Amino acid sequence: MTVRVVIVDDQGMVRTGFGVLLNAQPDIEVVGEAVNGEEGLRRVAELRPDVVLMDVRMPVMDGLEATRRLLGGDGGDGGAAPKVLMLTTFDLDDYVYEALRAGASGFLLKDASAAELADAVRIVAAGDALLAPSITRRLIAEFSRLGGPRAPSRKRLEDLTERETEVLGLVARGLSNGEIAAELVVAEQTVKTHFGRVLMKLGLRDRPQAIVYAYEVGLVRPGD
């Protein structure tokens, strides 16, 4: 199946460059572009893409607000909301936390290679999250700056088994499924199964949302 993409960025060179790179892939098609978040919402409602590449800083409406509006409901008019991949640069640390809370499935640096760009689109289109260790470190730093748990209750954690809680904690520390499998001496597929149950029981969408939740309820803390 072809992954349909909309690129939302106020820089014409970024839109053109990413469009050329993605359209060169046999399984990816750029179906539309937009120059700001407001136009992006209209294009998404019209075109129904699978993935939106969303810049953070844009005039009229920035990427964070557009992502909140896009993922806060059902995607516009009854259809499923697309996955949002935030376009960012190294100096956007302050936006990481809010972007994840808004529902972004991951982050992509604007200087990404063609292979990294295509892989990122495929990863989030498949329902996985793109959260590099460097991004996880920024997220942890943001929680440290904010000063601890922000969620009112840990009650939902009681629904998890001991092993599921352990897996969630390791995910929140930035470990990959393979690293968690090595840590717990189990198969990687077993980790995937446990984490899938964590998401289902806690009503969470993906890995970034699980990391946010784990820090907000105080399951893990910066410096652990």
C-alpha positions as CSV (number, residue, x, y, z in Angstrom):
1,M,0.0,0.0,0.0
2,T,1.1,3.5,-0.7
3,V,1.6,5.9,2.3
4,R,0.0,9.2,1.5
5,V,1.8,12.3,2.9
6,V,1.0,16.0,3.4
7,I,4.0,18.3,4.1
8,V,3.2,21.4,6.3
9,D,6.1,23.8,6.4
10,D,6.5,27.5,5.7
11,Q,9.8,27.0,3.9
12,G,9.4,26.3,0.2
13,M,12.8,24.6,-0.1
14,V,11.9,22.1,2.7
15,R,8.6,21.3,1.1
16,T,10.1,20.8,-2.3
17,G,13.1,18.9,-1.1
18,F,11.2,16.5,1.0
19,G,8.6,16.1,-1.7
20,V,11.2,15.1,-4.3
21,L,12.8,12.6,-1.9
22,L,9.5,11.0,-0.8
23,N,8.0,10.8,-4.2
24,A,11.1,8.9,-5.4
25,Q,10.0,6.1,-3.0
26,P,7.8,3.4,-4.6
27,D,5.6,3.1,-1.6
28,I,5.2,6.8,-0.6
29,E,3.3,9.6,-2.3
30,V,3.2,13.3,-1.4
31,V,-0.4,14.3,-2.0
32,G,-0.3,17.9,-0.8
33,E,1.5,20.8,0.9
34,A,0.7,23.7,3.1
35,V,2.5,26.8,4.3
36,N,1.1,27.0,7.8
37,G,-0.9,25.0,10.4
38,E,-4.2,26.6,9.4
39,E,-3.9,25.7,5.8
40,G,-2.5,22.3,6.8
41,L,-5.7,21.5,8.7
42,R,-7.7,22.3,5.6
43,R,-5.5,20.2,3.4
44,V,-5.6,17.2,5.7
45,A,-9.4,17.4,5.9
46,E,-9.5,17.5,2.1
47,L,-6.8,14.9,1.2
48,R,-7.0,12.4,4.1
49,P,-3.2,11.6,4.3
50,D,-1.8,8.8,6.4
51,V,1.1,10.9,7.6
52,V,1.6,14.6,8.1
53,L,5.1,16.1,8.2
54,M,4.5,19.1,10.5
55,D,6.9,22.0,11.1
56,V,7.0,23.4,14.6
57,R,7.5,27.1,13.9
58,M,5.1,28.6,11.3
59,P,3.2,31.8,10.9
60,V,-0.6,32.1,11.3
61,M,-0.8,28.8,13.2
62,D,2.2,26.9,14.5
63,G,2.7,23.1,14.3
64,L,1.9,22.5,18.0
65,E,-1.5,24.1,17.8
66,A,-2.3,22.5,14.4
67,T,-1.3,19.1,15.9
68,R,-3.5,19.6,18.9
69,R,-6.5,20.5,16.7
70,L,-5.8,17.7,14.3
71,L,-5.4,14.9,16.9
72,G,-7.8,16.3,19.5
73,G,-10.8,15.0,17.7
74,D,-11.5,12.5,14.9
75,G,-9.4,14.0,12.2
76,G,-11.8,16.6,10.9
77,D,-15.1,15.1,9.7
78,G,-15.4,11.5,10.8
79,G,-12.3,9.9,9.5
80,A,-9.3,8.6,11.4
81,A,-6.7,11.2,12.2
82,P,-3.3,10.8,10.4
83,K,0.0,10.2,12.2
84,V,2.0,13.4,12.8
85,L,5.7,13.5,12.4
86,M,7.1,16.8,13.7
87,L,9.9,18.5,11.7
88,T,12.4,20.0,14.1
89,T,16.0,21.2,14.5
90,F,18.4,20.7,17.4
91,D,17.4,24.0,19.0
92,L,13.8,23.2,19.7
93,D,14.2,21.4,23.0
94,D,11.3,23.4,24.6
95,Y,8.8,22.0,22.1
96,V,9.5,18.3,22.6
97,Y,7.3,17.8,25.6
98,E,4.3,19.8,24.3
99,A,4.5,18.1,20.9
100,L,4.3,14.7,22.5
101,R,1.4,15.8,24.7
102,A,-0.3,17.1,21.6
103,G,-0.1,13.6,20.1
104,A,2.8,13.7,17.7
105,S,4.2,10.2,16.9
106,G,7.8,11.3,16.6
107,F,10.4,13.8,15.5
108,L,12.4,14.2,12.3
109,L,15.4,16.5,11.9
110,K,15.2,18.7,8.9
111,D,18.7,17.6,7.8
112,A,17.6,14.0,7.7
113,S,18.9,11.9,4.8
114,A,16.6,10.5,2.1
115,A,16.7,7.1,3.7
116,E,16.0,8.5,7.2
117,L,13.1,10.5,5.9
118,A,11.5,7.6,4.1
119,D,12.1,5.2,7.0
120,A,10.5,7.7,9.4
121,V,7.4,8.0,7.3
122,R,7.0,4.3,7.1
123,I,7.6,3.8,10.8
124,V,4.8,6.2,11.9
125,A,2.5,5.1,9.1
126,A,2.7,1.6,10.5
127,G,1.6,2.8,13.9
128,D,5.0,2.8,15.6
129,A,6.6,5.9,17.2
130,L,9.8,7.5,16.1
131,L,11.5,8.6,19.3
132,A,15.3,8.7,19.1
133,P,17.4,8.4,22.3
134,S,18.4,12.1,21.9
135,I,14.7,13.1,21.9
136,T,14.0,10.9,24.9
137,R,16.8,12.7,26.7
138,R,15.3,16.1,25.9
139,L,11.9,14.8,27.2
140,I,13.5,13.7,30.5
141,A,15.3,17.1,30.8
142,E,11.9,18.8,30.3
143,F,10.3,16.8,33.1
144,S,13.2,17.6,35.3
145,R,12.7,21.3,34.6
146,L,9.0,21.1,35.3
147,G,9.7,19.6,38.7
148,G,8.1,16.1,38.9
149,P,4.8,14.4,38.4
150,R,1.9,16.4,37.0
151,A,-0.8,13.7,36.8
152,P,-3.2,13.4,39.7
153,S,-3.3,9.7,40.2
154,R,-1.3,6.5,39.7
155,K,-4.5,4.4,40.0
156,R,-4.5,3.0,36.5
157,L,-1.0,1.5,37.1
158,E,-2.7,-1.0,39.4
159,D,-4.2,-2.7,36.3
160,L,-0.7,-3.6,35.1
161,T,1.2,-6.8,36.1
162,E,4.6,-6.5,37.7
163,R,6.3,-7.3,34.4
164,E,4.2,-4.9,32.5
165,T,5.1,-2.1,34.9
166,E,8.7,-3.0,34.6
167,V,8.5,-2.8,30.8
168,L,6.8,0.6,31.0
169,G,9.5,1.9,33.3
170,L,12.3,0.7,30.9
171,V,10.5,2.2,27.9
172,A,10.3,5.5,29.8
173,R,14.0,5.5,30.4
174,G,14.5,5.4,26.6
175,L,15.4,1.7,26.0
176,S,14.4,0.1,22.8
177,N,12.5,-3.2,22.7
178,G,15.7,-5.0,21.9
179,E,17.5,-3.4,24.9
180,I,14.6,-4.2,27.2
181,A,14.6,-7.8,26.0
182,A,18.3,-8.1,26.9
183,E,17.8,-6.4,30.3
184,L,14.9,-8.8,31.2
185,V,16.5,-11.8,29.4
186,V,13.3,-12.5,27.3
187,A,12.5,-12.5,23.6
188,E,12.0,-9.2,21.9
189,Q,8.5,-10.3,20.8
190,T,7.7,-10.9,24.5
191,V,8.6,-7.3,25.2
192,K,6.4,-6.1,22.3
193,T,3.5,-8.2,23.7
194,H,3.9,-6.8,27.2
195,F,4.1,-3.2,25.9
196,G,1.1,-3.7,23.7
197,R,-0.9,-4.7,26.8
198,V,0.4,-1.7,28.7
199,L,-0.9,0.6,25.9
200,M,-4.3,-1.2,25.9
201,K,-4.8,-1.2,29.7
202,L,-3.7,2.5,30.1
203,G,-5.6,3.7,27.1
204,L,-2.4,5.1,25.5
205,R,-1.7,5.5,21.8
206,D,2.0,4.9,21.4
207,R,5.5,5.0,22.9
208,P,5.8,8.8,23.3
209,Q,2.5,8.9,25.1
210,A,3.6,6.1,27.3
211,I,6.8,7.9,28.2
212,V,4.9,11.1,29.0
213,Y,2.5,9.1,31.2
214,A,5.2,7.3,33.1
215,Y,6.9,10.5,34.1
216,E,3.7,12.3,34.9
217,V,2.5,9.7,37.3
218,G,6.0,9.4,38.9
219,L,6.7,5.8,37.9
220,V,10.1,7.0,36.8
221,R,11.8,10.3,37.6
222,P,14.6,12.2,35.9
223,G,17.9,10.9,37.2
224,D,16.6,7.4,37.9
